[in-house]
Amino acid sequence: MALFALPRVNERAESIEAEYCTVSSIHGNKGVSSEQNNDEESQSSDVSCEDHSNELDYKQDLNLNQQEDVILAISRDIELIWGETKNANWDEITNKFSDAREGRSEMPPLMPSGKKDGHIGREAGSIEAEHCTVSSIHGDKGVSSEQNNDEESQSRSGKKDGHIGGEAESHLGGPYHIAIDSPLNSLPYAKDAPFNVYQQQHGPTCLPNTRVDLLHDIYRWADGQDERFIFWLSGMAGTGKSTIARTVARRYLDQKRLGASFFFSRGGRDVSHAAKFVTSIALQLASSVTFLDQYICDAIKESRNIASQSLRDQWQQFVLRPLSKLSGSAGQFSYILVIDALDECDNENDIRIIIHLLAEVQLLNKARIRVFLTSRPELSIRIGFTRMPDGAHQDFILHNISSLTVNHDIRLFLERNLELIAQERSLTADWPGEEIISRLVHSANGLFIWAATACRFIREGKLFVKKRLSIILENSSISVNAEEKHLDEIYTTVLRNNISPDYSYEEAEELLSMQKSLLGSIITLFYPLSTQSLSKLLSTAQDDVNQILDNLHAILSVPEDPTLPLRLYHFSVRDFLFDRARCEEFWVDEKEAHRVLANKCVQLMSTSLKQDICGVDAPGMLVTDVEISRVERSLPPETQYACLYWTQHVEKSGTHLQDNGQVHAFLQEHLLHWFEALAWMGKVPEGVYAVGFLESIAVSIR
């Protein structure tokens, strides 16, 4: 029996029963049970689908109305699987689906999900927490998808002993081994959340003798008896908030007092939203706080549907209650939580909830928890703090610091970096001179990100560092303007420098178009890709990608290794490029960028996906029984990205789907190949959400 036994969901579905049978057996080697639900009673009828691919081919010309029924049916069956396994242990789940594969048990009726329209809600994410086995994706090929920690599709370690590897290693300062049967393995985890993850290892901390007074205030608050348990550091973009947060986190990690850190980043996969915020904090606390891991394990055992719980319930069960069970005095357990860039969380409601949850640490008696939090002064965050009890938090506004103090720190930063550049290029020790440095300090207008971008731009000039310095000075405003204006100037200078005046008009226009297209894709991606993967996704020669990016290292971190991901140095670059009023000729149309990426993702999947893509050729094979290197060879990063995010790009582009269009043709040909790929990647829940979105589009088209 195939796992996806697709039910007839309405009268119209009966007319395409043949297609359903073929889809459900996924290439037609197995019999399928198709169930019809009535108001008064539930009846089932077995429909035998033999392998007559020429007669009953699921690739027949279904229009979007019919295709919506197929998607709806699959979504309901996935919902059924989730419902049947959410309260089962591993052995029960394995036996259930083993029996199903061998035809020894019947598929149960549709679960009463409470969703009459078949939409899949966020609670389906609990598939991740429940060791749900997905087998027979193609009828005669068994595929297992076990719960995976975040982003395993990009950095799977190849270990099967429960070693979390890079995900927890960064925060712990070494590998964190968890027994394979430990409940901690079921905690969804945002691997990029800790401040010292490998990808962010070059993130700066404060230079000696800079931010002296501010850091002194923070450390005095953290180490003292101040009743204000939250320190909120706010400031405009580019004022150095993250650098300060990394400095604070590093100090308390070295003192073994860092409980956890979570650095939000817009466009940064699982650190751009709050879905894994609490569980990531809990896992870090389990490794940081003595004896706490057992209490968190107990909480996990009591709450199996972790991923479907509200942030409030997760916080109560996995953070507050375990901390409240610690024995000893409060002074014995004194830890700092560092939360950076809360404003970059993509949901304002979640932001307000997080602030409210953090306020609850004051209720703890057995542990003394301090929260250091940074953000821009966004309205949702300001409102959240105004609702906090008086005396519960301390505020510090970065851009209210005396300009003399800020300029002093920026001068030290520029002197240090320009000294290094002078050494690298064998320039005189007094280069560029006090007068030039003073002009640069004035141009920075209090923005550390301006100074950092300028230094990178100069350094990347190599033999032409003096020319690069002159370009910056010529294009910087003399008058003091808003911070945004100064950022616009430095970013425009970097981008214009990439187009040589020696090019003909036609060549310059072509390069500008290529640069806008490439940068548009980079800033629109839902998570960073390497130059190698990006070139394959965009069907652009890697040499072309490298040459376009060659003079953009001032705003982009471009690793020498082409397999490592590209990253923006600062998210203000994205804000700049998407704002037509600020960006002039370099403006990127966000919807058009999403449309381009959606098309490229579908094109790549159409040429890459196929039945049994990993070539295991062994019915019943589990994902855990296949070498991870084999999966990664069959599904390289760009293909995994396309499988995970193509529907989100379609949604963001505002594209209206139509019969016989690109998406329609892809789903006719590769719908089931796509699901198989997601199963190999351990990302079936993401497929559930995508199916729900496609279903909603199909319904709206009606």
SULHU-V667609 format. One record per run of one state. SS is the DSSP state (hx for helix, st for strand, lp for the rest). FROM is the first residue (numbers start at 0). TO is the last residue. If there is no record, write none. Layout:
# SULHU-V667609
ss=SS from=FROM to=TO
ss=SS from=FROM to=TO
This chain:
# SULHU-V667609
ss=lp from=0 to=6
ss=st from=7 to=7
ss=lp from=8 to=9
ss=hx from=10 to=13
ss=lp from=14 to=15
ss=hx from=16 to=24
ss=lp from=25 to=30
ss=st from=31 to=36
ss=lp from=37 to=40
ss=st from=41 to=46
ss=lp from=47 to=62
ss=hx from=63 to=84
ss=lp from=85 to=88
ss=hx from=89 to=100
ss=lp from=101 to=120
ss=hx from=121 to=128
ss=lp from=129 to=150
ss=hx from=151 to=154
ss=lp from=155 to=161
ss=st from=162 to=162
ss=lp from=163 to=164
ss=hx from=165 to=171
ss=lp from=172 to=175
ss=st from=176 to=176
ss=lp from=177 to=181
ss=hx from=182 to=185
ss=lp from=186 to=196
ss=hx from=197 to=199
ss=lp from=200 to=210
ss=hx from=211 to=222
ss=lp from=223 to=228
ss=st from=229 to=233
ss=lp from=234 to=239
ss=hx from=240 to=253
ss=lp from=254 to=256
ss=st from=257 to=262
ss=lp from=263 to=267
ss=hx from=268 to=270
ss=lp from=271 to=275
ss=hx from=276 to=287
ss=lp from=288 to=290
ss=hx from=291 to=301
ss=lp from=302 to=304
ss=hx from=305 to=307
ss=lp from=308 to=309
ss=hx from=310 to=323
ss=lp from=324 to=328
ss=hx from=329 to=331
ss=lp from=332 to=332
ss=st from=333 to=339
ss=lp from=340 to=340
ss=hx from=341 to=343
ss=lp from=344 to=346
ss=hx from=347 to=362
ss=lp from=363 to=366
ss=st from=367 to=374
ss=lp from=375 to=377
ss=hx from=378 to=385
ss=lp from=386 to=391
ss=st from=392 to=396
ss=hx from=397 to=399
ss=lp from=400 to=401
ss=hx from=402 to=423
ss=lp from=424 to=432
ss=hx from=433 to=443
ss=lp from=444 to=446
ss=hx from=447 to=458
ss=lp from=459 to=460
ss=hx from=461 to=473
ss=lp from=474 to=481
ss=hx from=482 to=496
ss=lp from=497 to=503
ss=hx from=504 to=523
ss=lp from=524 to=528
ss=st from=529 to=529
ss=hx from=530 to=537
ss=lp from=538 to=540
ss=hx from=541 to=548
ss=lp from=549 to=554
ss=st from=555 to=556
ss=lp from=557 to=563
ss=st from=564 to=564
ss=lp from=565 to=565
ss=st from=566 to=567
ss=lp from=568 to=570
ss=hx from=571 to=577
ss=lp from=578 to=578
ss=hx from=579 to=585
ss=lp from=586 to=588
ss=hx from=589 to=607
ss=lp from=608 to=621
ss=hx from=622 to=624
ss=lp from=625 to=626
ss=hx from=627 to=633
ss=lp from=634 to=635
ss=hx from=636 to=652
ss=lp from=653 to=660
ss=hx from=661 to=680
ss=lp from=681 to=682
ss=hx from=683 to=700
ss=lp from=701 to=701
